[in-house]
């Protein structure tokens, strides 16, 4: 956490000194927020369909780093994660290919996520589907709702049996836990 704080302070100082953006770690910090590193994302764009579990895990590892930029990340990646489960035979289906391409598209067109503004109220939108829960943390900034971060989680087999109301309550609990540093400092 100390390294992240140090990197963020360096980015803030660089932006205060007049630079339009500064690159730290795997992202670019701009005055209005954070965006993905286009060099890393171009690697995603050119990635060929995996032919084995090792290649798929490498791809998912890179993509997972940028999950906060992708709405519905867990829902999109669910078919891919199923292929990485123990004792799962690697069979690349149309569903896997569609998920793979959708994830590449989502990452290469990722939005800039805004910096949270102290003292402003947060907006937490949640959604629950059969296989995952999703949340979007945002704030109204300059009269416009701006995304601060995304959260998603695949549901376990028992959780998938919950009724819709319970899944939505689970989404609220998990989102508040995930976004705790934003919400409570």
HELIX and SHEET records of a PDB file:
HELIX    1   1 UNK A    2  UNK A   16  1                                  15    
HELIX    2   2 UNK A   38  UNK A   45  1                                   8    
HELIX    3   3 UNK A   53  UNK A   65  1                                  13    
HELIX    4   4 UNK A   67  UNK A   69  5                                   3    
HELIX    5   5 UNK A   73  UNK A   83  1                                  11    
HELIX    6   6 UNK A   94  UNK A  108  1                                  15    
HELIX    7   7 UNK A  157  UNK A  160  1                                   4    
HELIX    8   8 UNK A  164  UNK A  178  1                                  15    
HELIX    9   9 UNK A  180  UNK A  184  1                                   5    
SHEET    1   A 4 UNK A  21  UNK A  24  0                                        
SHEET    2   A 4 UNK A  27  UNK A  30 -1                                        
SHEET    3   A 4 UNK A  33  UNK A  36 -1                                        
SHEET    4   A 4 UNK A 113  UNK A 114 -1                                        
SHEET    1   B 3 UNK A 122  UNK A 128  0                                        
SHEET    2   B 3 UNK A 132  UNK A 141 -1                                        
SHEET    3   B 3 UNK A 144  UNK A 154 -1                                        
END                                                                             
